[in-house]
Amino acid sequence: MALFKKRTVGKPGEWYYCLQHQKVEEGPECPAKDRFGPYASRQEAEHAMQTAQERNLEWETDPKWHDRATPPDPEA
């Protein structure tokens, strides 16, 4: 008898984008650390990298996150 059971995360019908294999998966095939999701549809999962890139760009250009007028002094 195993002391620890391997738990799956996610359900069939949920879609993921596997970062390691660079492919779309239905349900939990790869570990959670290697995937984006879950997404409601296969099409959303197919665009996971584009969505992440767009969100990163929004964050990088969001003035709320970059409200410091001057960069910090590295010698301070």
N, CA, C and O atoms as a GROMACS GRO file, in nm:
protein
  304
    1MET      N    1   0.084  -0.118   0.000
    1MET     CA    2   0.000   0.000   0.000
    1MET      C    3   0.088   0.124   0.000
    1MET      O    4   0.181   0.135   0.080
    2ALA      N    5   0.058   0.215  -0.088
    2ALA     CA    6   0.136   0.338  -0.099
    2ALA      C    7   0.096   0.435   0.013
    2ALA      O    8  -0.022   0.448   0.047
    3LEU      N    9   0.196   0.500   0.067
    3LEU     CA   10   0.168   0.598   0.171
    3LEU      C   11   0.110   0.726   0.113
    3LEU      O   12   0.024   0.790   0.174
    4PHE      N   13   0.157   0.762  -0.005
    4PHE     CA   14   0.111   0.884  -0.069
    4PHE      C   15   0.056   0.849  -0.206
    4PHE      O   16   0.124   0.785  -0.286
    5LYS      N   17  -0.064   0.891  -0.232
    5LYS     CA   18  -0.123   0.870  -0.363
    5LYS      C   19  -0.089   0.986  -0.453
    5LYS      O   20  -0.090   1.101  -0.409
    6LYS      N   21  -0.060   0.956  -0.577
    6LYS     CA   22  -0.034   1.062  -0.674
    6LYS      C   23  -0.167   1.127  -0.708
    6LYS      O   24  -0.259   1.062  -0.757
    7ARG      N   25  -0.177   1.256  -0.681
    7ARG     CA   26  -0.300   1.330  -0.708
    7ARG      C   27  -0.290   1.397  -0.844
    7ARG      O   28  -0.190   1.459  -0.877
    8THR      N   29  -0.394   1.384  -0.920
    8THR     CA   30  -0.398   1.456  -1.046
    8THR      C   31  -0.467   1.589  -1.020
    8THR      O   32  -0.554   1.600  -0.934
    9VAL      N   33  -0.428   1.688  -1.095
    9VAL     CA   34  -0.487   1.820  -1.082
    9VAL      C   35  -0.553   1.852  -1.214
    9VAL      O   36  -0.493   1.831  -1.320
   10GLY      N   37  -0.671   1.903  -1.210
   10GLY     CA   38  -0.742   1.934  -1.332
   10GLY      C   39  -0.840   1.825  -1.368
   10GLY      O   40  -0.843   1.719  -1.305
   11LYS      N   41  -0.919   1.851  -1.469
   11LYS     CA   42  -1.023   1.758  -1.510
   11LYS      C   43  -1.026   1.749  -1.661
   11LYS      O   44  -0.986   1.843  -1.729
   12PRO      N   45  -1.073   1.638  -1.714
   12PRO     CA   46  -1.095   1.634  -1.858
   12PRO      C   47  -1.191   1.745  -1.897
   12PRO      O   48  -1.286   1.774  -1.825
   13GLY      N   49  -1.167   1.806  -2.010
   13GLY     CA   50  -1.246   1.920  -2.055
   13GLY      C   51  -1.179   2.052  -2.021
   13GLY      O   52  -1.219   2.156  -2.072
   14GLU      N   53  -1.077   2.047  -1.936
   14GLU     CA   54  -0.995   2.165  -1.910
   14GLU      C   55  -0.872   2.154  -1.998
   14GLU      O   56  -0.815   2.045  -2.014
   15TRP      N   57  -0.831   2.264  -2.054
   15TRP     CA   58  -0.720   2.265  -2.148
   15TRP      C   59  -0.601   2.338  -2.088
   15TRP      O   60  -0.616   2.436  -2.016
   16TYR      N   61  -0.483   2.289  -2.118
   16TYR     CA   62  -0.357   2.344  -2.066
   16TYR      C   63  -0.258   2.361  -2.180
   16TYR      O   64  -0.268   2.296  -2.284
   17TYR      N   65  -0.161   2.449  -2.159
   17TYR     CA   66  -0.049   2.460  -2.252
   17TYR      C   67   0.075   2.414  -2.176
   17TYR      O   68   0.111   2.475  -2.075
   18CYS      N   69   0.140   2.308  -2.224
   18CYS     CA   70   0.259   2.254  -2.160
   18CYS      C   71   0.381   2.332  -2.207
   18CYS      O   72   0.410   2.337  -2.327
   19LEU      N   73   0.450   2.394  -2.112
   19LEU     CA   74   0.569   2.473  -2.145
   19LEU      C   75   0.686   2.384  -2.184
   19LEU      O   76   0.768   2.423  -2.267
   20GLN      N   77   0.695   2.267  -2.126
   20GLN     CA   78   0.806   2.177  -2.155
   20GLN      C   79   0.795   2.116  -2.295
   20GLN      O   80   0.893   2.111  -2.369
   21HIS      N   81   0.675   2.070  -2.330
   21HIS     CA   82   0.655   2.006  -2.460
   21HIS      C   83   0.604   2.102  -2.567
   21HIS      O   84   0.598   2.066  -2.685
   22GLN      N   85   0.568   2.225  -2.526
   22GLN     CA   86   0.516   2.327  -2.615
   22GLN      C   87   0.398   2.275  -2.698
   22GLN      O   88   0.395   2.285  -2.820
   23LYS      N   89   0.300   2.218  -2.624
   23LYS     CA   90   0.180   2.167  -2.690
   23LYS      C   91   0.061   2.182  -2.598
   23LYS      O   92   0.075   2.200  -2.477
   24VAL      N   93  -0.057   2.174  -2.657
   24VAL     CA   94  -0.183   2.183  -2.584
   24VAL      C   95  -0.219   2.044  -2.533
   24VAL      O   96  -0.202   1.944  -2.603
   25GLU      N   97  -0.270   2.039  -2.409
   25GLU     CA   98  -0.310   1.912  -2.348
   25GLU      C   99  -0.451   1.926  -2.291
   25GLU      O  100  -0.489   2.033  -2.244
   26GLU      N  101  -0.526   1.818  -2.296
   26GLU     CA  102  -0.655   1.816  -2.228
   26GLU      C  103  -0.638   1.739  -2.099
   26GLU      O  104  -0.587   1.628  -2.097
   27GLY      N  105  -0.682   1.800  -1.990
   27GLY     CA  106  -0.667   1.736  -1.860
   27GLY      C  107  -0.523   1.744  -1.812
   27GLY      O  108  -0.438   1.804  -1.878
   28PRO      N  109  -0.496   1.683  -1.697
   28PRO     CA  110  -0.362   1.693  -1.638
   28PRO      C  111  -0.266   1.588  -1.693
   28PRO      O  112  -0.264   1.475  -1.644
   29GLU      N  113  -0.188   1.623  -1.792
   29GLU     CA  114  -0.087   1.530  -1.842
   29GLU      C  115   0.049   1.557  -1.782
   29GLU      O  116   0.117   1.464  -1.739
   30CYS      N  117   0.090   1.682  -1.777
   30CYS     CA  118   0.221   1.720  -1.725
   30CYS      C  119   0.205   1.786  -1.588
   30CYS      O  120   0.096   1.832  -1.554
   31PRO      N  121   0.315   1.792  -1.510
   31PRO     CA  122   0.307   1.857  -1.379
   31PRO      C  123   0.265   2.003  -1.390
   31PRO      O  124   0.292   2.070  -1.490
   32ALA      N  125   0.200   2.052  -1.286
   32ALA     CA  126   0.150   2.189  -1.284
   32ALA      C  127   0.261   2.290  -1.304
   32ALA      O  128   0.237   2.397  -1.361
   33LYS      N  129   0.381   2.261  -1.259
   33LYS     CA  130   0.492   2.356  -1.273
   33LYS      C  131   0.531   2.378  -1.418
   33LYS      O  132   0.600   2.475  -1.450
   34ASP      N  133   0.489   2.289  -1.507
   34ASP     CA  134   0.527   2.297  -1.648
   34ASP      C  135   0.415   2.341  -1.739
   34ASP      O  136   0.426   2.326  -1.861
   35ARG      N  137   0.306   2.395  -1.684
   35ARG     CA  138   0.194   2.427  -1.773
   35ARG      C  139   0.123   2.555  -1.732
   35ARG      O  140   0.127   2.598  -1.617
   36PHE      N  141   0.057   2.616  -1.832
   36PHE     CA  142  -0.034   2.728  -1.812
   36PHE      C  143  -0.175   2.672  -1.820
   36PHE      O  144  -0.200   2.579  -1.896
   37GLY      N  145  -0.265   2.728  -1.744
   37GLY     CA  146  -0.403   2.687  -1.753
   37GLY      C  147  -0.463   2.668  -1.616
   37GLY      O  148  -0.396   2.694  -1.515
   38PRO      N  149  -0.584   2.626  -1.610
   38PRO     CA  150  -0.665   2.570  -1.718
   38PRO      C  151  -0.734   2.678  -1.801
   38PRO      O  152  -0.760   2.789  -1.754
   39TYR      N  153  -0.762   2.642  -1.924
   39TYR     CA  154  -0.836   2.727  -2.016
   39TYR      C  155  -0.968   2.658  -2.048
   39TYR      O  156  -0.978   2.535  -2.039
   40ALA      N  157  -1.067   2.735  -2.084
   40ALA     CA  158  -1.201   2.681  -2.112
   40ALA      C  159  -1.208   2.610  -2.247
   40ALA      O  160  -1.294   2.525  -2.268
   41SER      N  161  -1.117   2.644  -2.339
   41SER     CA  162  -1.122   2.582  -2.471
   41SER      C  163  -0.981   2.554  -2.522
   41SER      O  164  -0.882   2.609  -2.474
   42ARG      N  165  -0.976   2.466  -2.620
   42ARG     CA  166  -0.848   2.434  -2.683
   42ARG      C  167  -0.788   2.558  -2.749
   42ARG      O  168  -0.666   2.577  -2.746
   43GLN      N  169  -0.871   2.641  -2.809
   43GLN     CA  170  -0.824   2.761  -2.879
   43GLN      C  171  -0.757   2.858  -2.781
   43GLN      O  172  -0.654   2.917  -2.813
   44GLU      N  173  -0.815   2.874  -2.662
   44GLU     CA  174  -0.752   2.961  -2.562
   44GLU      C  175  -0.615   2.906  -2.522
   44GLU      O  176  -0.520   2.983  -2.508
   45ALA      N  177  -0.606   2.776  -2.503
   45ALA     CA  178  -0.479   2.715  -2.464
   45ALA      C  179  -0.375   2.728  -2.576
   45ALA      O  180  -0.257   2.745  -2.548
   46GLU      N  181  -0.418   2.720  -2.701
   46GLU     CA  182  -0.326   2.735  -2.814
   46GLU      C  183  -0.262   2.873  -2.816
   46GLU      O  184  -0.150   2.889  -2.866
   47HIS      N  185  -0.332   2.973  -2.762
   47HIS     CA  186  -0.282   3.110  -2.762
   47HIS      C  187  -0.222   3.149  -2.626
   47HIS      O  188  -0.208   3.268  -2.597
   48ALA      N  189  -0.189   3.052  -2.544
   48ALA     CA  190  -0.141   3.080  -2.408
   48ALA      C  191  -0.014   3.165  -2.407
   48ALA      O  192  -0.003   3.258  -2.328
   49MET      N  193   0.080   3.135  -2.494
   49MET     CA  194   0.205   3.211  -2.496
   49MET      C  195   0.181   3.354  -2.543
   49MET      O  196   0.242   3.447  -2.490
   50GLN      N  197   0.094   3.373  -2.640
   50GLN     CA  198   0.060   3.507  -2.688
   50GLN      C  199  -0.010   3.585  -2.577
   50GLN      O  200   0.019   3.703  -2.556
   51THR      N  201  -0.102   3.521  -2.507
   51THR     CA  202  -0.173   3.585  -2.397
   51THR      C  203  -0.074   3.627  -2.288
   51THR      O  204  -0.083   3.738  -2.236
   52ALA      N  205   0.019   3.538  -2.254
   52ALA     CA  206   0.119   3.571  -2.152
   52ALA      C  207   0.206   3.687  -2.197
   52ALA      O  208   0.238   3.776  -2.116
   53GLN      N  209   0.246   3.689  -2.323
   53GLN     CA  210   0.328   3.798  -2.375
   53GLN      C  211   0.252   3.930  -2.368
   53GLN      O  212   0.310   4.032  -2.329
   54GLU      N  213   0.124   3.930  -2.404
   54GLU     CA  214   0.044   4.052  -2.398
   54GLU      C  215   0.028   4.100  -2.255
   54GLU      O  216   0.036   4.221  -2.229
   55ARG      N  217   0.007   4.009  -2.162
   55ARG     CA  218  -0.008   4.047  -2.021
   55ARG      C  219   0.123   4.101  -1.965
   55ARG      O  220   0.124   4.197  -1.888
   56ASN      N  221   0.234   4.040  -2.004
   56ASN     CA  222   0.364   4.091  -1.959
   56ASN      C  223   0.388   4.232  -2.011
   56ASN      O  224   0.438   4.318  -1.937
   57LEU      N  225   0.354   4.256  -2.136
   57LEU     CA  226   0.371   4.389  -2.193
   57LEU      C  227   0.284   4.492  -2.121
   57LEU      O  228   0.328   4.603  -2.094
   58GLU      N  229   0.160   4.454  -2.091
   58GLU     CA  230   0.071   4.544  -2.015
   58GLU      C  231   0.133   4.577  -1.880
   58GLU      O  232   0.130   4.693  -1.837
   59TRP      N  233   0.187   4.477  -1.813
   59TRP     CA  234   0.246   4.500  -1.682
   59TRP      C  235   0.369   4.590  -1.694
   59TRP      O  236   0.387   4.682  -1.614
   60GLU      N  237   0.454   4.563  -1.791
   60GLU     CA  238   0.577   4.640  -1.808
   60GLU      C  239   0.550   4.787  -1.842
   60GLU      O  240   0.631   4.873  -1.811
   61THR      N  241   0.437   4.815  -1.905
   61THR     CA  242   0.406   4.952  -1.944
   61THR      C  243   0.300   5.017  -1.855
   61THR      O  244   0.258   5.129  -1.882
   62ASP      N  245   0.258   4.948  -1.750
   62ASP     CA  246   0.157   5.002  -1.658
   62ASP      C  247   0.220   5.107  -1.568
   62ASP      O  248   0.311   5.076  -1.491
   63PRO      N  249   0.174   5.232  -1.575
   63PRO     CA  250   0.235   5.337  -1.494
   63PRO      C  251   0.218   5.316  -1.344
   63PRO      O  252   0.295   5.371  -1.265
   64LYS      N  253   0.118   5.239  -1.303
   64LYS     CA  254   0.100   5.213  -1.160
   64LYS      C  255   0.216   5.134  -1.102
   64LYS      O  256   0.247   5.145  -0.983
   65TRP      N  257   0.282   5.053  -1.184
   65TRP     CA  258   0.393   4.972  -1.137
   65TRP      C  259   0.526   5.041  -1.154
   65TRP      O  260   0.627   4.997  -1.099
   66HIS      N  261   0.528   5.150  -1.228
   66HIS     CA  262   0.653   5.221  -1.254
   66HIS      C  263   0.636   5.368  -1.218
   66HIS      O  264   0.659   5.457  -1.300
   67ASP      N  265   0.596   5.393  -1.095
   67ASP     CA  266   0.568   5.530  -1.056
   67ASP      C  267   0.690   5.602  -0.998
   67ASP      O  268   0.681   5.720  -0.962
   68ARG      N  269   0.802   5.534  -0.987
   68ARG     CA  270   0.923   5.598  -0.935
   68ARG      C  271   0.980   5.691  -1.042
   68ARG      O  272   0.998   5.650  -1.156
   69ALA      N  273   1.008   5.814  -1.005
   69ALA     CA  274   1.057   5.913  -1.102
   69ALA      C  275   1.200   5.884  -1.146
   69ALA      O  276   1.234   5.900  -1.263
   70THR      N  277   1.283   5.841  -1.052
   70THR     CA  278   1.423   5.812  -1.087
   70THR      C  279   1.456   5.671  -1.041
   70THR      O  280   1.399   5.623  -0.944
   71PRO      N  281   1.548   5.606  -1.109
   71PRO     CA  282   1.586   5.472  -1.068
   71PRO      C  283   1.657   5.476  -0.932
   71PRO      O  284   1.719   5.577  -0.898
   72PRO      N  285   1.649   5.369  -0.855
   72PRO     CA  286   1.715   5.368  -0.726
   72PRO      C  287   1.868   5.377  -0.741
   72PRO      O  288   1.924   5.328  -0.839
   73ASP      N  289   1.932   5.439  -0.644
   73ASP     CA  290   2.077   5.453  -0.646
   73ASP      C  291   2.140   5.322  -0.601
   73ASP      O  292   2.119   5.281  -0.487
   74PRO      N  293   2.217   5.253  -0.687
   74PRO     CA  294   2.275   5.124  -0.651
   74PRO      C  295   2.379   5.135  -0.539
   74PRO      O  296   2.409   5.035  -0.474
   75GLU      N  297   2.433   5.254  -0.516
   75GLU     CA  298   2.534   5.270  -0.412
   75GLU      C  299   2.474   5.311  -0.279
   75GLU      O  300   2.545   5.322  -0.179
   76ALA      N  301   2.345   5.335  -0.275
   76ALA     CA  302   2.280   5.381  -0.152
   76ALA      C  303   2.254   5.266  -0.058
   76ALA      O  304   2.200   5.286   0.050
   0.00000   0.00000   0.00000
